[in-house]
Amino acid sequence: MFTANSSQIKTSQPEYFAALDGFRGLLAIFVAIYHTIWISHPQTWRFFEQGPVIIDLFFAFSGFLMWRLYQDRLETSEQAGQFLKRRFARLYPLHLFMLIIFTVFALLRLWAHEIGLANHTPGEILPFQKGAPETWFSFLQHLTLTNSLGLSNSLNFNPPSWTVGAEFCTYLIFMGMMLWCRPRRLTGFVLIALGVSSIYFVLSRIKPDMNITHDYGFWRCVAGFYTGVLASAIFPKFRIWMERVSSGLSSVLEGLTFVAGVLFVIYAPGKAQFLVAPIIFVFVLVFACDKGFISRFMTQRIFQYLAKISYSVYLVHVIVAIIFAIVMERVLGQLPTGWAGDFWLGAYVLVVIAISHLTYHIIEVPGGRFVRNWGRRRKRVAENRSSV
């Protein structure tokens, strides 16, 4: 996903995977485009029609980075506590903020219908009423990060946030593995590969494609995350090999990998999408080396900036898309299409970026700092009291 930003990883030998960060920023914008309600030319492209499978790449990014960061630093209960605290600090502040925003929006919908400001359309079920996806129980799921465990019948409140709950639950699995059954030999990683394959196989038997969210989203996240772990485990040896080849050959390899990924998204519909693991495995492995032309291109400032605010883009964009749709229907009388849709799409993307910049600096960073310092603050208060 968007949470394990490699630019924020600090180890004894800091690593920064610029290309992976760049792709994270770019793909965050793709997700925002995919969720627009009006019709623009990009939305008609087959790449965006098949877009949901892209999410697995973000899970793989997280798995790759978590293994690189914690393979030798998650062995004690104290380290486990710090791990969960840092992951919670990264995920929860913005998630909670957007949950509040969507809850207020749901209550405003009720109020608008009550005073006659909004018309009740046939089949519309208002929030917190019988049959509505937005209930106080679904609110509790978002609040407790259990919104990807199949406890609701549909997406609700902030739809993309199912990945937040899925990823935090996956962190719990990862923490348990590192504490009690850490893979140290080839056999352990073979078992992980078998587990990943089994998850994708089972999902392929019960779902028509990879558009899996609130129901089996947690398992989808586990499979993608551990695909990234497998890539991370062999990355040191692969990087040694990549360092020996020429820059030209590296660029060719990156080009083939990139094209294969795009073609897979476009031409692998339905059940074929469950073969995504090898694609994202190779993609993460190749571009983590930061050696070819595409990697150098993805290090441009715009992509690194988008990477920094990508988590905000991901959680903010849906409410912006809804507001844009409401305004367009009020002003234009209908949702635009064609070139008019493209114009509004451009304006929408700029607004999403601007708001995400604000939420990153006002919510994400201060909120994460507050959570990380919570225990330290209480400890200092206790020490001051005991010294009096």
C-alpha positions in Angstrom: 0.0 0.0 0.0 1.0 3.6 0.7 2.0 3.5 4.3 5.5 2.0 4.4 7.2 4.9 2.8 10.8 3.9 2.1 12.0 7.4 2.5 11.1 7.2 6.2 13.0 4.0 6.9 16.0 4.5 9.2 18.4 1.7 9.9 22.1 1.4 10.6 22.6 1.5 6.8 19.6 3.6 5.5 18.1 2.3 2.3 16.0 4.4 0.0 14.2 2.7 -2.9 13.5 5.8 -5.1 11.9 4.0 -8.0 9.5 2.1 -5.8 8.6 5.4 -4.0 8.1 7.1 -7.4 5.7 4.3 -8.5 3.8 4.6 -5.3 3.2 8.2 -5.9 2.2 7.8 -9.5 -0.1 4.8 -8.8 -1.8 6.7 -6.0 -2.9 9.2 -8.7 -4.1 6.3 -10.8 -6.3 5.1 -8.0 -7.7 8.6 -7.6 -8.6 8.7 -11.3 -10.1 5.2 -11.1 -12.6 6.3 -8.4 -14.0 9.3 -10.2 -17.7 9.3 -10.7 -18.0 11.1 -14.1 -16.7 9.9 -17.4 -13.3 11.1 -18.8 -11.2 9.6 -21.6 -8.7 8.0 -19.1 -11.6 6.2 -17.4 -12.4 4.5 -20.7 -8.9 3.1 -21.1 -8.7 -0.6 -20.4 -5.8 -0.1 -18.0 -8.2 1.8 -15.6 -11.1 -0.6 -16.2 -8.8 -3.4 -14.9 -7.3 -1.1 -12.3 -8.2 -2.9 -9.0 -5.4 -5.4 -9.5 -2.9 -2.6 -9.0 -3.6 -2.5 -5.3 -1.6 -5.8 -4.9 1.5 -4.0 -5.9 1.2 -1.7 -3.0 0.9 -4.6 -0.6 4.0 -6.1 -2.1 5.8 -2.7 -1.6 5.0 -2.9 2.1 6.1 -6.5 2.5 9.4 -5.8 0.7 10.1 -2.8 2.9 9.0 -4.4 6.2 11.4 -7.3 5.6 14.3 -5.0 4.7 13.7 -3.0 7.8 12.8 -5.6 10.4 14.5 -8.8 9.3 17.0 -8.4 12.2 15.2 -6.0 14.4 12.0 -7.8 15.4 13.0 -10.5 17.9 11.8 -9.4 21.4 8.5 -8.3 22.8 9.8 -4.8 23.3 10.8 -4.6 19.7 7.4 -6.0 18.7 5.7 -3.3 20.7 7.7 -0.6 19.0 6.9 -2.1 15.6 3.2 -2.0 16.2 3.3 1.4 17.7 5.2 2.8 14.6 2.8 1.1 12.2 -0.2 2.3 14.1 1.2 5.8 14.2 1.7 5.7 10.4 -1.8 4.4 9.6 -4.3 5.5 12.2 -4.2 9.4 12.5 -5.2 10.1 8.9 -7.6 7.0 8.8 -9.4 8.3 11.9 -9.5 11.9 10.6 -11.1 10.7 7.3 -13.5 8.4 9.2 -14.7 11.5 11.1 -15.1 13.4 7.8 -17.1 10.6 6.2 -19.3 10.3 9.3 -20.0 14.0 9.3 -20.8 13.7 5.6 -23.3 10.8 6.3 -25.0 12.9 9.0 -25.2 15.9 6.6 -26.9 13.7 4.1 -29.5 12.8 6.7 -30.0 16.5 7.6 -30.2 17.6 4.0 -33.0 15.1 3.3 -34.8 16.1 6.5 -35.0 19.8 5.6 -35.7 19.1 1.9 -32.4 20.3 0.6 -31.8 16.9 -1.1 -34.3 14.7 -2.9 -34.8 11.1 -2.1 -34.1 9.0 -5.2 -35.7 5.6 -5.8 -33.9 2.8 -4.0 -31.7 5.2 -2.0 -31.0 4.1 1.6 -29.8 6.9 3.9 -26.9 6.3 6.3 -27.7 4.6 9.7 -31.0 3.4 8.4 -32.0 -0.3 8.0 -30.2 -1.8 5.0 -27.7 1.0 4.7 -23.9 0.2 4.4 -23.1 3.0 6.8 -24.1 1.8 10.3 -22.7 2.3 13.7 -21.4 -1.3 13.5 -19.5 -0.6 10.3 -18.3 2.6 12.0 -16.9 0.5 14.8 -15.2 -1.7 12.3 -13.3 1.2 10.8 -12.5 2.5 14.3 -11.0 -0.9 15.2 -9.3 -1.6 11.8 -11.4 -4.7 11.3 -13.1 -3.4 8.1 -11.5 -5.9 5.8 -12.5 -9.1 7.7 -15.9 -9.7 6.0 -18.0 -8.3 8.8 -20.0 -6.0 6.5 -21.8 -6.8 3.2 -20.3 -3.9 1.3 -17.8 -1.1 1.4 -18.8 1.8 3.6 -17.7 5.2 4.8 -14.3 5.8 3.2 -14.2 2.9 0.7 -10.4 2.7 0.1 -9.7 2.4 3.8 -10.4 -1.3 3.7 -6.7 -1.6 2.8 -5.7 0.2 6.0 -7.5 -2.4 8.2 -6.1 -5.2 6.0 -2.6 -4.0 6.3 -2.6 -3.5 10.0 -4.0 -7.0 10.5 -1.3 -8.2 8.2 1.3 -6.4 10.3 0.1 -8.5 13.3 0.7 -11.7 11.3 4.1 -10.5 10.3 5.0 -9.6 13.8 4.0 -13.1 15.1 6.0 -14.7 12.3 9.1 -12.7 13.2 8.8 -13.5 16.9 7.9 -17.2 16.8 8.6 -18.8 13.4 11.0 -16.5 11.6 12.1 -18.0 8.2 15.8 -18.5 8.3 16.4 -21.1 5.7 15.1 -21.9 2.2 12.5 -24.2 3.6 10.8 -21.3 5.4 10.5 -19.2 2.3 9.3 -22.1 0.3 6.5 -22.5 2.8 5.7 -18.8 2.5 5.5 -19.2 -1.3 3.2 -22.1 -1.0 1.0 -20.1 1.4 0.8 -17.2 -1.1 -0.1 -19.5 -3.9 -2.7 -21.2 -1.8 -4.4 -17.9 -0.9 -4.5 -16.7 -4.5 -5.8 -20.1 -5.6 -8.6 -20.2 -2.9 -9.6 -16.7 -3.7 -9.8 -17.6 -7.4 -12.3 -20.3 -6.6 -14.7 -18.0 -4.7 -14.3 -14.6 -6.5 -14.6 -13.8 -10.2 -11.6 -11.4 -10.2 -9.2 -9.5 -8.0 -11.6 -6.8 -7.1 -11.7 -8.1 -3.5 -12.2 -5.6 -0.7 -14.3 -5.7 2.4 -15.0 -9.4 2.3 -11.7 -11.2 1.7 -9.5 -8.1 1.6 -7.3 -9.2 4.5 -6.3 -12.4 2.7 -5.6 -10.5 -0.5 -3.3 -8.2 1.5 -1.5 -11.1 3.2 -0.8 -12.7 -0.2 0.5 -9.5 -1.7 2.5 -8.5 1.4 4.3 -11.9 1.6 5.0 -11.8 -2.2 7.0 -8.6 -1.3 8.6 -10.4 1.6 9.8 -13.1 -0.8 11.2 -10.5 -3.2 13.0 -8.8 -0.3 14.5 -12.1 0.9 16.3 -12.7 -2.4 16.9 -9.0 -3.2 20.5 -8.9 -1.8 21.7 -11.6 -4.2 19.7 -10.2 -7.1 21.2 -6.7 -6.5 24.7 -8.1 -6.7 23.9 -9.6 -10.0 22.3 -6.3 -11.2 25.4 -4.4 -10.2 27.5 -6.5 -12.6 25.3 -5.9 -15.7 25.5 -2.7 -17.8 23.2 0.2 -17.4 21.8 -0.5 -20.9 20.9 -4.1 -20.0 19.3 -2.9 -16.7 17.2 -0.4 -18.7 16.1 -3.2 -21.1 15.2 -5.4 -18.1 13.2 -2.6 -16.5 11.5 -1.9 -19.8 10.4 -5.5 -20.2 9.2 -5.7 -16.6 7.3 -2.4 -17.0 5.6 -3.5 -20.2 4.8 -6.9 -18.9 3.1 -5.3 -15.9 1.0 -2.9 -18.0 0.0 -5.7 -20.4 -0.9 -7.9 -17.5 -3.3 -5.2 -16.1 -4.8 -4.6 -19.6 -5.1 -8.2 -20.9 -5.5 -10.3 -17.8 -9.2 -10.0 -16.9 -11.2 -12.2 -14.6 -9.6 -15.3 -13.2 -6.3 -14.5 -14.9 -5.8 -11.7 -12.4 -5.1 -14.2 -9.7 -1.7 -14.9 -11.4 -0.6 -11.5 -10.2 2.0 -12.7 -7.7 4.8 -13.4 -10.2 4.2 -10.1 -11.9 4.5 -8.0 -8.7 7.4 -10.2 -7.4 9.5 -9.4 -10.5 8.4 -5.8 -10.6 9.4 -5.0 -7.0 12.7 -7.0 -7.4 13.8 -5.2 -10.6 12.8 -1.7 -9.7 14.2 -1.9 -6.1 17.7 -1.9 -7.8 17.2 1.7 -9.0 19.6 1.2 -11.9 17.8 1.5 -15.3 16.4 4.4 -17.3 12.8 4.0 -15.9 14.2 4.0 -12.3 16.1 7.2 -13.0 12.9 8.7 -14.5 10.9 7.8 -11.4 13.3 9.6 -9.2 12.2 13.0 -10.5 11.0 15.4 -7.9 7.3 15.3 -8.9 7.1 11.5 -8.3 9.0 11.7 -5.0 6.7 14.4 -3.9 3.6 12.4 -4.9 5.2 9.4 -3.0 5.4 11.5 0.2 1.8 12.4 0.1 0.5 9.2 -1.5 -1.2 7.9 1.7 -3.1 11.2 1.9 -4.0 11.0 -1.8 -5.3 7.5 -1.2 -7.5 8.3 1.7 -8.6 11.8 0.7 -9.6 11.4 -3.0 -13.0 9.7 -2.7 -14.6 12.5 -0.6 -13.1 15.0 -3.1 -14.6 13.0 -6.0 -18.0 13.0 -4.3 -17.9 16.7 -3.7 -16.9 17.3 -7.3 -19.8 15.2 -8.6 -22.3 17.1 -6.3 -21.0 20.5 -7.5 -21.1 19.4 -11.2 -24.7 18.1 -10.9 -25.7 21.3 -9.2 -23.9 23.7 -11.6 -24.1 21.7 -14.9 -27.3 19.8 -14.3 -25.5 16.5 -15.1 -22.1 14.8 -14.8 -19.8 15.7 -17.7 -18.3 13.3 -20.3 -15.6 13.4 -22.9 -13.4 16.4 -23.1 -15.4 18.2 -20.5 -14.9 15.2 -18.2 -11.1 15.5 -18.9 -11.1 19.1 -17.9 -12.9 18.3 -14.6 -10.5 15.4 -14.1 -7.5 17.7 -14.3 -9.0 20.1 -11.8 -10.0 17.2 -9.5 -6.4 15.8 -9.5 -5.0 19.2 -8.7 -7.4 19.6 -5.8 -6.7 16.1 -4.5 -2.9 16.9 -4.5 -3.4 20.2 -2.8 -5.7 18.8 -0.1 -3.3 15.8 0.4 -0.4 18.2 0.9 -2.4 19.8 3.7 -3.5 16.6 5.3 0.1 15.2 5.1 1.5 18.2 7.0 -1.5 18.9 9.3 -2.7 15.3 10.1 -0.3 12.6 9.0 3.0 14.0 10.3 1.8 15.6 13.6 -0.6 12.7 14.3 2.1 10.1 13.8 4.5 12.0 16.0 1.9 12.3 18.7 1.3 8.5 18.7 5.0 7.7 18.7 5.7 10.0 21.6 2.7 9.0 23.6 4.5 6.5 25.9 7.5 8.7 26.2 5.4 11.7 27.3 3.6 9.6 30.0 7.0 8.2 31.2 8.4 11.7 31.5 5.4 12.8 33.5 5.7 9.8 35.8 9.4 10.5 36.3 8.7 14.1 37.1 6.1 13.2 39.7 8.3 10.6 41.4 11.1 13.2 41.7 9.0 15.7 43.5 
